Amino acid sequence: MAKEEDKIQVEGVIVEALPATQFRVRLTDKDYHDHEVLAYLSGRMRKYYIRILLGDHVRVEMSPYDLSRGRIVYRAKKPNESSPSEE
């Protein structure tokens, strides 16, 4: 099992939705600019039914051993989205 320090976290944008909660993500991080990875939803995001759509900004965890695959661990809120506490 990999340690938390071994994982690489990068920011990206969803460019394609695939079956089985997999997505093609274009990385926007300065070190991995315009690199595309195949990413799947983390278990916690599935548990709480967090929806991912095309164009969403996400945070992806990758292993340093395979930079072509990753796990989506966070979906960034859009500026115009309101949270339930603000209503």
Helices and strands as residue ranges (DSSP letters): G 4-6, E 8-18, E 22-27, E 36-41, H 43-47, E 57-63, E 66-75, G 84-86
